[in-house]
Amino acid sequence: MPARRDPHGSIEDLIAKKARLDARIDALDARRQEVRKKNDDRLKWLLGSLVFDRLNDSAALRDFVRRELPDRMTARDQERGLWHLLFPEDAGDQP
C-alpha cells in the first residue's frame, strides 16, 4: 500500500513556497520602482538641461522661468545664488 503524505507537511511546504514567492515579488517590485525613479530623474535632468541651454534663445521661455521658478526654489537654493546664475542682471533682486 502506498504511503500517505502527511497533510501538515504539505501545508508547511506550501507556506514556505508562498514566502519565497512573496519575497521574489517584493524584490521585483522594488527593482521596478527603482528603474521608474531612475527614468523619472533622467527625464527631469534632460528637460532641465534643455531649458537651461535654450534660456537665452527665447524671451518667452525666459519669462516663463522667471515667473515659475521662484515657487520651486528653496531657501537653500536662494542662499547658493542659483537664481543669479540664471539671471545675473537681477543682482539686487531676490526671487
N, C-alpha and C positions, 0 to 999 in steps of 0.2 A: 504494500500500500504506500503511495507517495506521501511524503511528509507534508503536513500543512504548514503554511507560512504563519509566523506569528503576526497577528494583525497590528500589534503595538509596534513591532519593528518596522513595518511598512509605513505607519504613520510617522514615526521618527525619521525614517529616510526621506519621506516627502517634505517634512518640516525643514530638514537640513537642505534639501534641494531648493525649496522655496527661499530660504535665507540666502543661498548662493545666487539665485536668480535676482532677488531684490538688490543684492549688493552690485551685481552687474548692471542692473537698470539704473541704480543710483550713479555708478561710475560713468555710464554712457550719457546720462542726463547732465552730469557735471561737465563732461567734455563738450557736449553740445552748447551749453551755456557759455563756456569759456571761448569757444570758436565764435559764437554770436557776438560776445563782448569785444573780441579782437577785431572782428569785421566792422562793428559799430565804431570803435575807436579809430580804425584806419580810415573809414569814410569821413569821420569828423576831421581828421588830420588833413586828408586830401581836400576837402571843401574849404577848410581854413586856409590852407596853402594857396588854393586858387583865388580866394577872396583877397588874401594878403598881396599876392602877385598882381592882381588887377585893380587894386585900390586906387592907384594914381591915374589909371587909364579911364576911369568912369566917375563923373561927378555924381551921378545918381547912386552908384554903389557907395561912394564916399559919404554922401548924405545919409544913406540908409545905415551904414555902420556907425556914423557919428550919432544917429538918433537911437539905435537899438543896443549898441554895445554897453553903454553905461549901466543898464539894468542887469547885465550879466557879470559885470566886474565886481570882484570882492574888494574889501579894504586892502588886502594884501596886494592885489593886482595894482591898485592905485599907488600904494607905497613903493612898489617896484618901478613905477613910472612907465608902465606899459602903454598907457594912453598917449603919452608924449612920444613914444616910439612910432606910433601910427600917425599922430597929428602934432608934429613938432611946433607948428605955428600957434598952438594953444598953450604956450609956455606958462602963462599966468593963470589959465583956467583949469579947474578940476571938473571932470565929467559929472 
